Amino acid sequence: MVSRPRQSHIRAGIFWTLCGIALVLIVAPALDIIVSILAHALPVLKPSLITQSTSGTQLGLQNAILGTLALSLGVLVVAGSIGVLAGLYLSEFAPRRVASVARFFSEVLAGVPSIVVGYVGYLVLVNKGGLGLHYSLLAGVIALSALILPYIVKTTELAFSSVPRTLREGAIALGMSRGKTIRKVLLPPALPGIVSGLVLALAISTGETAPLLFTAGFSDKNPSGLLQPVGYLTNVTYTDIQLPGASTQAVAYAAAGVTVLLVLLLIFLGRRVTLSSRRMIARMDV
């Protein structure tokens, strides 16, 4: 018979082997996507392509890059502020029944396909029968915000809920007000989770196309106002890859490469903010 320590060693080996296989199944496709896109994009990604906009026969990405950044900034302001406040409310203030109903509808919204969000955005925001905003930057921001709002709400609620209850009780015992408790005691340890949620949401919005096709339209010019159509990178990739000609397909590859680089930059910045927050919390504990 195999001894019990031997059996434990075999089980541990099987467990870690399965964990390694799972890690490979997660990392390998992501690396394959990133490497294959950058391999096609970097050779054609010239400075002139980034510094000029599309105009007539001239092919450039400046308008799409600036449009994508404008959309991301708008989403961060709209969805970020609403989502963080909603997550804070659900974690700290909402009655149990209200919180349960809000979580249910948030999960329903998270499961709605992005193209459906875009179509509803067209009917409500763009169409004359709705708000009549026409194809515009503002309509695109609102559609993307509705799409990613559940992720921000959920991660923010979990971030505040994960703070030990003893910290709340200690703040109450010291006579701190509810607002000061949230700012001084709960927010610092919850900040890494909030930032991670915001970064995830921005990364999702950066790679979306369907909602923007119905709401933002497209423009060959640089962003000029909230109520004007706007260019964005995923539209360039979606459109130009289907067109004949090496030059247009090169622009599509370049747009895809810039999109991937923006997502990686967002993730890097999110990690840096998270690490800084954790160091600050560690100093507070000391």
VOGU-3710 file (C-alpha; in Angstrom, 3 decimals, decimal comma):
1> mvsrprqshi> 0,000/0,000/0,000  1,039/3,562/-0,664  1,733/5,482/2,512  -0,415/8,446/3,444  2,425/11,011/2,998  3,043/9,499/-0,436  -0,639/9,823/-1,340  -0,625/13,466/-0,204  2,447/14,137/-2,325  0,812/12,568/-5,403
11> ragifwtlcg> -2,394/14,560/-4,901  -0,429/17,774/-4,504  1,486/16,988/-7,701  -1,746/16,361/-9,623  -3,270/19,547/-8,249  -0,324/21,737/-9,249  -0,143/20,056/-12,663  -3,794/20,909/-13,286  -3,149/24,474/-12,117  -0,253/24,733/-14,565
21> ialvlivapa> -2,395/23,441/-17,429  -5,135/25,932/-16,541  -2,573/28,753/-16,491  -1,286/27,766/-19,926  -4,846/27,635/-21,298  -5,373/31,203/-20,066  -1,996/32,715/-20,991  -1,361/31,006/-24,340  -4,388/32,406/-26,233  -3,781/35,902/-24,841
31> ldiivsilah> -0,115/35,818/-25,874  -1,019/34,412/-29,285  -3,489/37,248/-29,908  -1,093/39,961/-28,710  1,934/38,618/-30,594  0,067/37,984/-33,850  -1,522/41,455/-33,867  1,698/43,270/-32,999  3,645/41,208/-35,552  1,351/42,546/-38,277
41> alpvlkpsli> 1,008/46,053/-36,835  4,517/47,130/-35,832  6,068/46,908/-39,338  3,413/49,294/-40,742  2,988/51,498/-37,663  4,937/54,545/-38,831  4,974/57,969/-37,132  3,281/59,548/-40,155  0,367/57,129/-39,780  -0,215/58,289/-36,202
51> tqstsgtqlg> 0,249/62,026/-36,763  -2,128/62,424/-39,721  -5,870/61,949/-40,007  -7,780/60,146/-42,724  -8,680/62,591/-45,459  -9,555/61,570/-49,003  -6,821/59,284/-50,240  -4,636/60,073/-47,237  -4,692/57,307/-44,641  -3,977/58,090/-41,009
61> lqnailgtla> -4,984/57,193/-37,471  -4,768/60,489/-35,611  -8,533/61,081/-35,693  -9,248/57,508/-34,564  -6,679/57,614/-31,753  -7,923/60,947/-30,420  -11,514/59,771/-30,757  -10,786/56,598/-28,809  -9,089/58,618/-26,066  -12,034/61,045/-25,957
71> lslgvlvvag> -14,489/58,150/-25,655  -12,397/56,563/-22,883  -12,191/59,842/-20,980  -15,934/60,344/-21,281  -16,623/56,788/-20,124  -14,274/57,251/-17,165  -16,135/60,409/-16,098  -19,685/59,129/-16,669  -19,525/55,411/-15,897  -16,704/55,808/-13,372
81> sigvlaglyl> -18,459/58,342/-11,188  -21,890/56,682/-11,387  -20,505/53,161/-10,944  -18,288/53,955/-7,961  -21,061/55,868/-6,192  -23,575/53,101/-6,927  -21,190/50,431/-5,629  -20,556/52,476/-2,488  -24,298/52,889/-1,953  -24,981/49,161/-2,344
91> sefaprrvas> -22,186/48,263/0,052  -22,700/50,851/2,781  -26,162/52,424/2,604  -28,710/50,407/0,624  -31,383/48,389/2,476  -31,139/44,669/1,825  -34,211/44,491/-0,440  -33,180/47,518/-2,497  -29,643/46,165/-2,850  -30,969/42,778/-3,999
101> varffsevla> -33,143/44,359/-6,702  -30,311/46,629/-7,861  -27,860/43,724/-8,084  -30,362/41,696/-10,107  -30,831/44,406/-12,733  -27,090/45,091/-12,787  -26,429/41,433/-13,573  -29,120/41,499/-16,270  -27,482/44,542/-17,870  -24,075/42,837/-17,736
111> gvpsivvgyv> -25,514/39,907/-19,707  -27,017/42,022/-22,512  -25,011/41,664/-25,773  -23,135/44,787/-26,774  -24,897/45,009/-30,135  -28,254/45,129/-28,316  -26,941/47,980/-26,159  -25,923/49,755/-29,362  -29,319/49,232/-30,983  -31,173/50,491/-27,900
121> gylvlvnkgg> -28,734/53,411/-27,789  -29,623/54,215/-31,391  -33,359/54,169/-30,654  -33,090/56,196/-27,436  -30,202/58,552/-28,173  -29,686/58,901/-31,919  -33,089/58,410/-33,516  -35,377/61,433/-33,890  -38,001/59,593/-31,874  -35,617/59,549/-28,900
131> lglhysllag> -33,354/62,283/-27,584  -32,195/63,159/-31,088  -28,500/63,465/-30,275  -27,632/62,112/-33,743  -24,402/60,172/-34,232  -22,081/61,837/-31,760  -19,358/61,486/-29,176  -21,904/61,995/-26,378  -24,171/59,213/-27,656  -21,173/56,863/-27,887
141> vialsalilp> -20,043/57,701/-24,354  -23,517/57,033/-22,949  -23,812/53,699/-24,792  -20,382/52,517/-23,651  -21,091/53,695/-20,104  -24,284/51,638/-19,994  -22,343/48,616/-21,241  -19,558/48,687/-18,644  -21,437/50,190/-15,696  -22,283/46,791/-14,105
151> yivkttelaf> -18,585/45,839/-13,938  -17,672/49,042/-12,089  -20,616/48,734/-9,697  -19,803/45,110/-8,878  -16,059/45,575/-8,340  -16,615/48,716/-6,250  -19,180/46,984/-4,050  -16,870/44,004/-3,562  -13,940/46,311/-2,789  -15,826/48,079/-0,001
161> ssvprtlreg> -17,439/44,855/1,269  -14,015/43,200/1,601  -12,830/45,835/4,100  -12,910/44,206/7,563  -15,933/45,168/9,645  -13,645/45,819/12,604  -12,397/48,970/10,870  -15,948/50,292/10,632  -16,622/49,437/14,272  -13,384/51,101/15,361
171> aialgmsrgk> -14,237/54,282/13,451  -17,703/54,366/15,049  -16,178/53,840/18,494  -13,902/56,834/17,888  -16,929/58,961/17,030  -16,096/59,456/13,353  -18,933/60,509/11,052  -20,147/58,198/8,289  -18,611/60,326/5,566  -15,256/60,627/7,300
181> tirkvllppa> -15,233/56,874/7,968  -15,675/56,196/4,267  -13,006/58,694/3,198  -10,375/57,995/5,829  -10,929/54,355/6,815  -12,752/52,435/4,078  -11,563/54,107/0,866  -7,790/53,467/1,146  -8,014/49,656/1,471  -10,847/49,539/-1,109
191> lpgivsglvl> -9,004/51,683/-3,656  -7,014/48,855/-5,325  -10,212/46,941/-6,067  -11,944/50,080/-7,363  -9,033/50,900/-9,656  -8,935/47,328/-10,963  -12,625/47,551/-11,816  -12,178/50,871/-13,603  -9,233/49,562/-15,611  -11,157/46,415/-16,595
201> alaistgeta> -14,131/48,523/-17,666  -11,981/50,919/-19,707  -10,202/48,007/-21,393  -13,578/46,520/-22,357  -14,849/49,845/-23,703  -11,650/50,439/-25,694  -12,170/47,192/-27,605  -15,905/47,644/-28,304  -17,252/48,280/-31,783  -20,943/47,347/-31,971
211> pllftagfsd> -22,358/50,005/-29,591  -20,356/52,731/-31,342  -21,484/51,742/-34,835  -25,043/52,587/-33,749  -24,284/55,701/-31,701  -20,951/57,401/-32,437  -21,009/57,082/-36,211  -17,566/57,849/-37,648  -15,629/60,929/-38,631  -12,394/61,399/-40,574
221> knpsgllqpv> -11,763/64,572/-38,564  -10,375/64,971/-35,071  -12,959/65,195/-32,228  -14,579/68,625/-32,357  -17,498/68,473/-29,930  -19,779/66,304/-27,845  -22,545/66,396/-30,457  -20,335/65,587/-33,450  -19,510/62,135/-34,888  -16,167/60,765/-33,793
231> gyltnvtytd> -13,603/58,336/-35,171  -12,325/55,378/-33,178  -9,773/52,631/-33,708  -12,042/49,592/-33,684  -14,090/51,041/-36,551  -10,934/51,441/-38,633  -9,988/47,835/-37,938  -13,504/46,539/-38,649  -13,907/48,538/-41,873  -10,467/48,605/-43,464
241> iqlpgastqa> -9,689/44,909/-43,016  -12,609/44,141/-45,349  -11,414/46,486/-48,110  -9,116/45,395/-50,932  -5,676/46,882/-51,130  -2,524/46,436/-49,083  -2,517/50,049/-47,837  -5,983/49,944/-46,270  -5,347/46,554/-44,675  -2,066/47,880/-43,292
251> vayaaagvtv> -4,034/50,691/-41,631  -6,415/48,096/-40,164  -3,492/46,144/-38,693  -1,978/49,371/-37,341  -5,287/50,356/-35,728  -5,570/46,919/-34,112  -2,004/47,215/-32,831  -2,612/50,653/-31,320  -5,781/49,328/-29,655  -3,841/46,462/-28,078
261> llvllliflg> -1,107/48,844/-26,910  -3,700/51,153/-25,327  -5,271/48,226/-23,478  -1,861/47,063/-22,243  -1,061/50,620/-21,129  -4,325/50,789/-19,190  -3,545/47,506/-17,467  -0,012/48,685/-16,630  -1,253/51,975/-15,172  -3,913/50,131/-13,186
271> rrvtlssrrm> -1,283/47,813/-11,745  0,921/50,744/-10,795  -1,926/52,534/-9,013  -2,908/49,316/-7,247  0,656/48,671/-6,047  1,010/52,278/-4,867  -2,251/52,004/-2,951  -1,152/48,781/-1,294  2,155/50,342/-0,247  0,260/53,292/1,218
281> iarmdv> -2,003/50,921/3,139  1,028/49,000/4,419  2,569/52,236/5,714  -0,715/53,082/7,416  -0,701/49,692/9,149  2,805/50,335/10,448
//
